[in-house]
Amino acid sequence: MESNFVDYVKILCRSGKGGRGSMHLRHVKYNPNGGPDGGDGGKGGSIILRGNHNYWTLLHLKYERHIFAEHGGNGGKDKCHGTDGKDVYIDVPCGTVVYNAETGKYVCDVREDGQEVVLLKGGRGGLGNFQFRTATNQAPRYAQPGEPMQEMTVIMELKLLADVGLVGFPNAGKSTLVSALSNARPKIANYPFTTMEPSLGIVGYRDNQSFVMADIPGIIEGASEGRGLGLRFLRHIERNSLLLFMVPGDTDNIMKEYDILLNELRQFNPELLDKHRVLAVTKCDLLDEELMGMLREEMENKGEIGDSVPIVFISAVTGFGLDELKDVLWRELNAESNKLAAITTSESIVHRDKDMSVFADEMADEGEDEDIEYIDVEDADIDDYEDFEEDFEDNK
């Protein structure tokens, strides 16, 4: 069964070229020396990305292999201006990052609902010969061509924007927790990797307040090197404001599992360790009060655990500790040192250049065509229109 969650796509995008200006001399019986009246060409359409909170996946773009904007119309006589090409808007989920598919260079980032980012600018239309008339050159016989189009194959990569991201091994109880705290209904079963794709749940809090929790597929040791589900979903953790580590209470060594998870995040992206963290010991319906006290004391001896990293004992099945967990998460989310506005900065490693061989492998797994030709964006800027007159003079 094909997944409805798509977090990366590859699309060939092309803006419209500008229309050429008209070279026309007005000549009618009542005005035989009417002079130049060639109109300007129209502007080519641009490719514009637009954030849309109604989308949470790139599924609607999965089969959009080419997106082209309209070309600008040519200028005409009687100083008629060419029609402008229509801009093409591409609606994407908030948290979409765009890379050049050939070079792997970061291009842009769409973070907010309604935010618009010009991916490829349409070419400007050329000036008609009417614009070049002067007292000493009253009948110019030249006009400008329009600016050329820009073309680029891009990789769009979605990184889920959420307040709380769940980090844990398979079968740690992440999906059960999300289903207990929100109306989300992720798949729950007693075997590893039940969750094969991320899901979001809105957790209600006091006074009609809420926050968003992301259920991310389980991580195993070596995930940063491609084991298990590998890098496929680790990227979604980058856009979470707070990380909730989940370790089952019946595991042999809670701190060892916590350290393994922490190391996998460090190997993938060291900046993830700067995020606030909370440790939830799950499945505590199997533990008594005395054992939980002993485990808390043992973990707090580690230093940061219990001090800068709060510990909460919970059971999503019985509801034990869930109110305390929501209180802790809300407090950490609203701490001055953890404001949501700081999820992504312009200097963040989120914008690091990508190794496109990783995407090639993923595309192959998804059955995508790897034979699309990569074309760099053309250097199409025309900084000074006056240079065109000199060029035309030399080539007349």
C-alpha positions in Angstrom: 0.0 0.0 0.0 1.4 3.4 -1.0 2.2 5.8 1.8 0.3 9.1 2.0 3.2 10.7 3.7 5.8 12.2 1.3 8.6 14.2 2.7 10.7 14.9 -0.4 10.1 15.4 -4.1 12.2 16.3 -7.1 10.8 18.8 -9.6 12.2 20.6 -12.7 11.1 24.2 -12.4 11.3 26.9 -15.1 10.3 30.5 -15.0 9.0 32.4 -18.0 11.2 34.4 -20.3 10.5 38.0 -21.0 8.8 39.1 -24.2 10.8 40.9 -26.7 10.2 44.6 -27.4 8.7 45.7 -30.7 10.7 47.5 -33.4 8.0 49.4 -35.3 7.8 52.7 -37.1 4.4 54.4 -37.3 3.4 55.2 -40.9 -0.1 56.2 -41.8 -1.4 58.5 -44.5 -2.3 61.3 -42.2 1.0 61.0 -40.3 3.7 59.6 -42.7 6.5 60.4 -40.3 4.9 59.1 -37.1 8.2 57.9 -35.6 8.8 54.8 -33.4 5.9 53.2 -31.6 7.1 49.8 -30.7 5.8 48.6 -27.3 7.7 46.8 -24.5 7.6 43.1 -24.0 5.8 41.5 -21.0 7.4 40.1 -17.9 7.8 36.3 -17.7 6.0 34.5 -14.9 7.9 33.6 -11.7 7.9 30.4 -9.7 6.9 31.2 -6.2 6.7 28.9 -3.1 3.9 29.7 -0.6 3.6 28.2 2.8 0.2 26.6 3.5 -0.8 25.2 6.9 -3.4 23.0 5.3 -0.7 20.8 3.9 1.4 18.6 6.2 3.0 16.4 3.4 4.4 16.9 -0.1 2.0 14.2 -1.5 0.3 16.7 -3.8 3.6 17.3 -5.5 4.8 13.7 -5.8 3.8 13.4 -9.5 4.5 17.0 -10.5 7.6 16.3 -12.5 7.7 19.7 -14.3 6.4 23.1 -13.3 6.7 25.8 -15.9 5.6 29.5 -15.7 4.2 31.4 -18.7 6.4 33.4 -21.0 5.8 37.1 -21.4 4.1 38.3 -24.5 5.9 40.3 -27.2 5.4 44.1 -27.5 3.4 45.4 -30.5 2.8 48.5 -32.5 1.0 51.6 -31.3 3.1 51.2 -28.1 1.2 48.1 -27.1 2.7 46.4 -24.1 3.1 42.6 -24.2 1.1 40.5 -21.7 2.8 39.5 -18.5 3.2 35.8 -17.9 1.2 34.4 -15.0 3.2 33.5 -11.9 3.0 30.0 -10.7 2.5 29.4 -6.9 3.5 26.2 -5.4 1.8 25.5 -2.1 4.0 23.6 0.4 3.8 22.6 4.0 5.4 24.9 6.6 8.9 23.5 7.2 9.8 22.8 3.6 13.5 23.3 2.7 14.6 23.5 -1.0 18.0 22.4 -2.4 19.5 22.5 -5.8 19.3 18.9 -7.0 22.6 19.0 -8.9 24.8 20.9 -6.5 23.1 20.2 -3.2 23.3 23.9 -2.3 20.6 25.3 0.0 18.2 27.5 -1.9 15.4 28.6 0.4 13.2 27.7 3.4 9.4 28.2 3.9 8.6 28.3 7.6 5.3 30.2 8.0 1.8 30.0 6.7 1.3 32.5 3.9 5.0 33.1 3.5 6.0 33.6 -0.2 9.5 32.9 -1.5 10.5 33.6 -5.1 12.2 30.4 -6.3 12.9 31.5 -9.9 12.3 35.0 -11.1 10.6 35.6 -14.5 12.6 37.4 -17.1 12.0 41.1 -17.7 10.5 42.1 -20.9 12.6 44.0 -23.5 12.0 47.6 -24.3 10.5 48.6 -27.6 12.1 51.1 -29.9 9.8 53.8 -28.6 11.8 53.9 -25.4 15.1 54.6 -27.3 13.9 57.7 -29.2 16.1 60.8 -28.7 16.4 64.2 -30.3 19.4 63.0 -32.3 18.0 59.5 -33.0 14.3 60.0 -33.8 13.8 56.7 -35.6 15.7 54.0 -33.7 15.5 50.7 -35.6 16.2 48.3 -32.8 14.5 47.0 -29.6 15.6 44.8 -26.7 15.0 41.1 -26.5 13.4 39.8 -23.3 15.5 38.4 -20.5 15.9 34.6 -20.7 14.1 32.1 -18.4 15.6 30.5 -15.4 15.6 26.7 -14.9 16.6 24.5 -12.0 15.8 21.0 -10.8 15.1 21.2 -7.1 14.7 18.8 -4.2 12.0 19.8 -1.7 12.5 18.3 1.7 9.9 18.5 4.4 10.9 18.8 8.1 7.9 18.7 10.3 7.3 21.7 12.4 6.1 20.7 15.9 6.5 21.8 19.5 7.4 18.4 20.9 9.2 15.6 19.0 9.2 12.1 20.4 12.6 10.3 20.4 12.8 6.6 21.3 13.6 3.1 20.3 10.9 1.1 18.5 8.1 -0.1 20.9 8.9 2.6 23.5 5.3 3.6 23.6 5.5 6.8 21.4 2.3 6.1 19.3 0.4 5.0 22.4 1.3 8.3 24.1 0.2 10.4 21.1 -3.1 8.6 21.0 -3.6 9.1 24.7 -2.9 12.8 24.7 -4.5 13.8 21.4 -7.1 12.8 18.8 -4.4 11.4 16.5 -4.7 7.6 15.9 -1.3 6.3 14.8 -0.9 2.5 14.3 -0.2 0.7 17.5 1.0 -2.9 17.7 3.4 -5.1 19.7 6.2 -5.3 17.3 9.1 -3.0 16.2 8.7 -0.2 13.6 4.9 -0.1 13.9 5.2 3.6 13.0 6.5 3.9 9.4 5.8 7.5 8.9 5.6 10.6 11.2 2.2 11.8 12.5 1.1 15.0 14.3 -1.2 15.3 17.2 -2.6 18.4 18.9 -2.4 18.0 22.7 -5.0 20.0 24.7 -3.8 21.9 27.8 -5.4 24.1 30.4 -7.4 27.2 29.5 -8.0 26.0 25.9 -4.3 26.1 25.1 -2.6 23.4 23.1 0.7 22.3 21.6 1.7 20.0 18.7 3.4 16.7 19.3 5.1 14.7 16.5 5.3 10.9 16.6 8.5 10.0 14.7 9.4 6.4 13.7 11.7 4.6 16.2 15.5 5.1 16.2 17.9 2.3 16.7 21.6 2.3 17.3 23.4 3.2 14.1 20.4 5.1 12.6 22.7 8.1 11.9 24.7 5.7 9.6 21.6 4.5 7.8 20.5 1.5 9.9 16.8 0.8 10.5 14.8 3.6 8.9 18.1 5.5 8.9 18.2 9.2 8.0 14.8 9.1 6.5 13.0 10.5 9.5 15.8 11.9 11.7 15.5 15.1 9.7 12.1 15.8 11.2 13.5 16.1 14.7 15.5 19.2 13.6 12.3 21.3 13.5 11.0 20.4 16.9 11.3 22.9 19.7 11.5 20.3 22.5 12.6 16.7 22.4 10.8 14.1 24.6 13.0 11.1 25.1 11.0 7.9 25.8 12.6 4.8 27.4 10.5 1.9 28.7 10.6 1.3 32.5 11.2 -2.4 32.0 14.4 -2.0 30.0 17.6 -3.4 31.5 19.5 0.0 31.6 17.5 3.2 31.2 20.5 5.5 31.1 22.3 3.3 28.5 19.3 3.6 26.1 19.1 7.3 26.7 22.8 7.7 25.9 22.4 5.7 22.7 19.6 7.9 21.6 21.5 11.0 22.5 24.6 9.8 20.6 22.5 9.1 17.4 21.2 12.7 17.5 24.7 14.0 18.0 26.1 12.0 15.1 23.2 13.2 12.8 23.2 16.9 13.9 25.2 18.2 16.9 22.8 21.2 17.2 20.0 18.9 18.3 21.7 18.7 21.7 21.1 22.4 22.2 17.3 21.8 22.3 15.5 21.4 25.6 15.0 17.7 26.6 12.6 15.8 28.8 13.0 12.1 29.7 9.8 10.1 30.1 10.1 6.6 31.6 7.2 4.8 30.0 5.1 1.7 30.8 5.3 2.5 34.5 2.2 0.4 35.2 4.7 -2.4 35.5 6.6 -0.6 38.3 5.8 0.2 41.9 6.4 3.4 43.8 9.5 2.1 45.5 11.2 1.0 42.3 10.3 4.3 40.6 12.0 6.1 43.5 15.1 4.0 43.1 15.3 4.6 39.4 14.8 8.3 39.8 17.6 8.5 42.3 19.9 6.5 40.2 19.3 8.6 37.1 19.6 11.9 38.9 23.1 10.9 40.0 24.1 11.3 36.4 24.1 15.1 36.7 22.1 16.7 34.0 19.3 14.2 34.4 16.7 15.5 36.8 18.4 18.9 36.8 18.4 20.4 33.3 16.6 17.3 31.9 13.4 16.7 33.9 12.3 13.0 34.5 8.6 12.0 34.4 7.3 8.5 35.0 4.2 7.7 32.9 1.9 5.0 31.7 -0.1 5.9 28.6 -2.3 2.9 29.0 -3.5 3.7 32.6 -3.0 7.5 32.3 -0.5 7.6 35.2 1.7 10.7 35.1 0.2 12.2 31.9 -1.0 15.4 33.6 2.4 15.9 35.2 4.0 15.2 31.8 1.9 17.9 30.1 2.8 20.4 32.9 6.5 19.7 32.4 6.3 19.9 28.6 4.3 23.2 28.8 6.8 24.7 31.2 9.8 23.7 29.1 8.1 25.0 25.9 7.5 28.4 27.4 10.9 28.8 29.1 12.7 32.0 28.1 15.6 29.9 26.7 13.4 27.8 24.5 11.1 30.2 22.5 9.6 28.7 19.4 10.9 31.5 17.3 14.4 30.1 17.6 13.5 26.7 16.0 15.4 27.7 12.9 17.9 30.5 12.3 19.6 31.6 9.1 22.9 30.2 10.5 21.4 26.9 11.5 22.9 23.6 10.3 19.4 22.9 8.9 20.6 24.8 5.9 23.8 22.8 5.4 24.5 21.6 1.8 23.2 18.2 1.0 24.9 15.1 -0.4 22.5 14.4 -3.4 23.6 10.8 -3.6 21.5 10.2 -0.5 18.4 11.6 -2.3 19.3 9.5 -5.4 19.1 6.3 -3.3 15.8 7.4 -1.7 14.3 8.3 -5.0 15.3 4.9 -6.3 13.6 3.3 -3.4 10.5 5.3 -4.2 10.6 4.3 -7.8 11.5 7.8 -9.0 13.2 8.4 -12.3 16.9 9.4 -11.8 17.5 10.4 -15.4 16.2 13.9 -15.2 18.8 16.3 -16.6 20.0 18.8 -14.1 20.3 22.4 -15.4 21.8 25.3 -13.4 20.0 28.5 -13.1 21.1 30.8 -15.8 22.7 34.1 -14.9 20.0 36.1 -16.5 20.2 39.5 -14.8 20.3 42.5 -17.1 21.6 45.3 -14.8 21.6 48.2 -17.2 19.1 48.5 -20.0 21.1 51.4 -21.5 23.9 48.9 -22.5 21.5 47.4 -25.0 21.4 50.5 -27.1 25.1 50.4 -27.5 25.0 46.7 -28.4 22.3 47.3 -31.0 24.3 50.2 -32.5 27.3 47.9 -32.9 25.3 45.2 -34.5 23.0 47.2 -36.9 
